[in-house]
C-alpha cells in the first residue's frame, strides 16, 4: 500500500513539532535536532519537517511504497509522465536508507518516489539532488536526467525493517 509523503521546511523545529503533534494528536516517531517525522494512518501520510536552512514551506511531495514491485510500478509511471527523472538508486536521506527517484511536475514542484530499506544515523546529503533541485527538475540541471528505463531494484530493497522515511 502506498503512502503520501509531505516534507515541510520550517524555521523553528520545536515550535513546529508542538503544533503538528497537537494537530495530528500524536508525537513524531522520529525526532532529531533538525528533523521530525510522523507516520499517520488516518490520513495515510508520511509527514516530515526539517530545519536545515531551506526556505520555509512545502519542500517536496512524494509517494512512499512498501515493496520493490510497487516501486517498479511508480518508476514506470514516472517514465510515462515524460518529465526529467533523477534516479538516485540506493541513498541515505532523512535518517533513512532508501531506493528512490525524483521528478518535478510542470510547475516545478519536486516529487520523490521511494522505498525505505532501513534506518540511518545520519541525515545524508546529495550533491546530485542539489543540482536537480536547483533546476527544479529541468534536464540541464543534472546530466543524469531524461527518459531512462525503470531501474532493476531486485537486490537493493529487501529488508522490510526499520522505520519508513
C-alpha positions in Angstrom: 0.0 0.0 0.0 1.3 3.4 -0.9 1.5 6.4 1.4 1.6 10.1 0.5 4.7 11.9 1.7 4.9 15.6 2.6 8.1 17.3 3.7 7.9 20.9 5.0 10.9 23.1 5.8 10.4 25.1 9.0 12.2 27.9 10.7 11.6 26.7 14.3 11.6 23.0 14.7 10.5 22.8 18.4 7.5 25.1 17.8 6.6 23.2 14.7 6.8 19.8 16.5 4.4 21.2 19.2 2.0 22.4 16.5 1.9 19.3 14.4 1.8 17.0 17.4 -1.3 18.8 18.6 -2.8 18.8 15.0 -2.2 15.1 14.5 -2.8 14.0 18.1 0.5 12.1 18.1 4.1 12.7 18.8 6.7 12.2 16.0 8.1 8.7 15.5 11.5 10.2 14.6 12.7 13.3 16.4 16.2 14.6 15.7 17.7 18.1 16.3 16.9 19.1 12.7 14.1 16.8 11.7 10.9 15.2 12.8 8.5 12.6 11.2 5.0 11.3 11.8 3.7 8.1 10.1 0.0 8.7 10.2 -2.6 6.1 9.3 -5.6 8.4 9.2 -4.9 10.1 6.8 -2.3 7.6 5.5 0.6 10.0 5.2 4.3 10.3 5.9 4.6 13.9 7.2 8.1 15.2 7.8 9.5 18.6 8.9 13.1 19.8 8.9 15.1 22.9 9.9 18.1 22.7 7.7 18.3 26.2 6.2 15.8 25.8 3.4 13.1 28.4 2.7 10.1 27.7 5.0 7.2 26.0 3.3 6.5 22.8 1.4 9.8 21.3 0.4 8.6 18.4 -1.7 5.9 15.8 -2.0 6.3 12.1 -2.6 4.9 8.6 -2.9 6.3 6.1 -0.4 5.9 2.4 -1.3 6.2 -0.8 0.8 7.6 -3.3 -1.8 10.1 -3.3 -4.7 7.2 -4.2 -7.1 5.3 -1.1 -6.0 8.5 0.9 -6.6 8.8 -0.5 -10.1 5.2 0.5 -10.8 5.8 4.1 -9.7 9.1 4.3 -11.7 7.1 3.1 -14.7 4.6 5.9 -14.2 7.4 8.5 -13.9 8.6 7.5 -17.3 5.1 7.8 -18.7 4.8 11.4 -17.2 7.5 12.4 -19.7 9.3 14.6 -17.2 13.1 14.6 -16.3 13.8 11.9 -13.7 16.8 11.7 -11.3 17.2 8.1 -10.4 19.3 8.1 -7.2 19.1 4.4 -6.5 20.3 3.4 -3.1 20.8 6.5 -1.0 20.6 8.0 2.5 18.2 10.8 3.3 16.2 12.0 6.2 17.8 9.5 8.6 16.8 6.6 6.4 18.3 4.3 3.7 16.1 4.3 0.6 15.9 3.4 -3.0 14.5 6.5 -4.7 13.9 8.7 -7.8 12.9 12.3 -8.1 11.0 14.3 -10.7 9.1 17.6 -10.8 5.7 18.5 -12.1 5.2 21.1 -14.8 5.1 23.9 -12.1 8.4 22.8 -10.6 7.0 21.0 -7.5 9.5 18.2 -6.6 8.2 14.7 -6.2 10.1 11.9 -4.6 9.3 8.2 -5.1 10.9 5.8 -2.6 11.2 2.5 -0.8 12.8 2.8 2.7 15.2 -0.1 3.4 16.4 0.8 6.9 17.4 3.5 9.4 20.4 5.7 9.2 22.3 7.6 12.0 23.0 10.5 9.6 20.6 12.8 7.7 22.5 12.3 4.4 23.4 14.8 1.7 23.4 14.5 -2.0 25.1 16.9 -4.4 23.4 15.4 -7.4 20.0 16.0 -5.9 21.0 19.6 -5.0 21.7 20.2 -8.7 18.5 18.7 -9.8 16.6 20.7 -7.1 18.3 23.9 -8.2 17.0 23.4 -11.7 13.6 22.1 -10.3 13.9 19.0 -12.5 15.0 20.7 -15.7 17.2 18.5 -17.9 20.1 20.9 -17.9 20.2 20.8 -14.1 21.6 17.3 -14.0 23.3 15.2 -16.7 21.5 12.0 -15.5 18.0 13.3 -16.2 15.9 12.2 -19.0 14.0 9.2 -20.2 15.5 6.0 -18.9 14.0 2.6 -18.3 13.0 1.8 -14.8 16.0 0.5 -12.8 16.3 -3.0 -11.7 15.9 -2.9 -8.0 15.5 -6.6 -7.0 18.5 -6.8 -4.7 18.6 -3.2 -3.4 15.4 -3.3 -1.4 14.6 -6.2 0.8 15.0 -5.6 4.5 11.4 -4.5 5.2 12.6 -3.5 8.7 13.3 -0.2 10.2 11.2 3.0 10.2 9.8 4.2 6.9 11.1 7.6 5.7 
